[in-house]
């Protein structure tokens, strides 16, 4: 049966005609839809909507022998409509309940102020502890051997000196915050 006769049979209610139309043209519709960058759900919707449009508008098809071209054009239009909706309603609206990973302006000011105070407290340390904190945290050198070489400290005294320096910094910063 030719395409025009098959389409005419489908329009008049022949139950075997619609499945045959789908068998003949589903590959064409899926090929058109695959040209668009859509996820599988949107691709399926576009193909399904194309068949729905044919069912709804079967009486408006003027040249049934060119049904393939009509279906391809309709599939493109369905894809464009889906892509357009995706542009108008971005997915980012899903995450509105999550806090932003970016700091608030207030948090940025507090962080900057804290950095100033930590640097001032570090600068107030005596020579070797200040050099050690600088080497460990401000200009990391890597291994304790490298830190020892940079600061002129034996490796065995780096840990205890670090602990004393950090305790001193903590006391200084607690006094500042009070």
N, C-alpha and C positions, 0 to 999 in steps of 0.2 A: 504494500500500500504506500502511495506517495505521501509526502509531508502534508500537502494541502488537504488530501482526502482524510488522512489521519487526524489532522487538526479539526477538520469539520466534524468528524465522528466524535471527537472529545467534546466539542462545543455542544453537540446534541445529546450528550449524556452517556455515550458508550463507555462502559466501565473498563474495558480492555484498552481503550485508546490512551488514557492518561498515563498508565504505567509504561506504555510503549513510547510516548513522547519523552518521558523522563529518561528512559533507557537511551534514546537517541541523542538527547541534548544535555544530559547532566554533565558529561565530560567537557563540553564546550563551556558551560556556565562555570564549572570549577576551574577551567583554564583561565577564563577572564578574571575570576575572583583572585586567583593566585598571583596575578600581576600586581596586586596591591599589598602593601606591607600591613597585614592585619593578623591578629592572633586567630587561633582556630575557631573560637566562639564567634568572633565577628565575621570570619569567612563563611562559617555555616549559616549565620543569619543572613548574609548577603545572598547566598545561593537560595535559601529557603524563601526569602522575600521576592526573589526573581520569579520563582514558581507561583507564589501567591499573586504577584502582579498579573501574570499570564492568566491565572484562573479568574481574577477579578475583572480583567479588561479584555477577555477573549473576544468580545464583540467589537472591540476597537481595532483589532489587527486587520489592516486593509489588504495586505498581501501575504496570505498564509504560506505561499511557496518560499517566502523569505523569513520564515519564522526563526531560523538560526540567527539572522542579523538582528531581529527584534529582541530576542533573548539576550544576545551579547550586549546590545546597547542598554537594555534594562539592567543587566547585571553590573555594568560599569556605573550606571547611575546609583544603584543601591550601594555599591562600594564607596562611591564619592560621598553619599549621604552619611554613611557610617564614619568615614574618615573625618568629615566636617564636624559631626557631633563630638568626636574624640578631641578635636582641636578646641571646640567651644567649652567642653567640660573636662579639664585635665584631671588625671588620676590623683593629683596631689591633695584633693579634697578629702581623701580617705584618712589622712594622717592629721586632721585638725585637732584631735584629742591629745596627740602627743606633744610634749613640750619641744620647743626648738632646741637643736643642739648648740646653736649660737648663744653666747652669753648675752644677757640683757645689758643695756647701757649701765645700769647701776652696778652689776656684777663686774663689768669691765673696769669701771672706775675703782671699785674696791680692790680688784686684782692688781691694778697698776699701783695703787697706794701701798698695798702690801709688799709688792716687789721693791718699792723705794725703801720701805722700812727694813726689809730683810737685807737689802744691800747696805744700808747704813749700819745695821747691827753687825754685819760681816766685816765692814771696814773698821769697826771699833775693836775688833779682836786684836790681840797682840800678834806680832810678826809671823811665827811659825804656824799657829792655828789658822790665821787668816790665809796664808799661802796654801795650806792644806785644803781648806774649804773652797778656795778659788780653783785649785787643781782638780778637786773631786766634783764640784757642782757647776762652776761657772765656765771652766775651760777643761772639760773632762779629758784625761790623758789615756785612759784605758786601764792597764794593769797597775797593781800596787808598785811594781818595780819601776814603771814609768813615772808614777806619782812620786816615788821616793827619789828618783833622779832629779825630777823637776824641783822638788821642794828641799832637797838635800837631807831628807829624813831617812833613817833606817826603816826597812819594811815593817819590822816588829813594833815600831812606835806609831805607825800610821793609824791603826785601829783605835788604840786608847786616846790618842790626840784628837781624832775625829769625834769620839764619844764626848770628850770634855768640851770640845768646841760647839757641838750641837746642843749640849745641855746649856751652855752659856747663851747661845742664840735663843733657845726656847725661853729662858728666864727673861732675857732682854725684851723679846717680843710679847711675852705675857704682861710684863710691866707696861709696855707701850699700849697694849690693848685695854688695860684696866683704867 
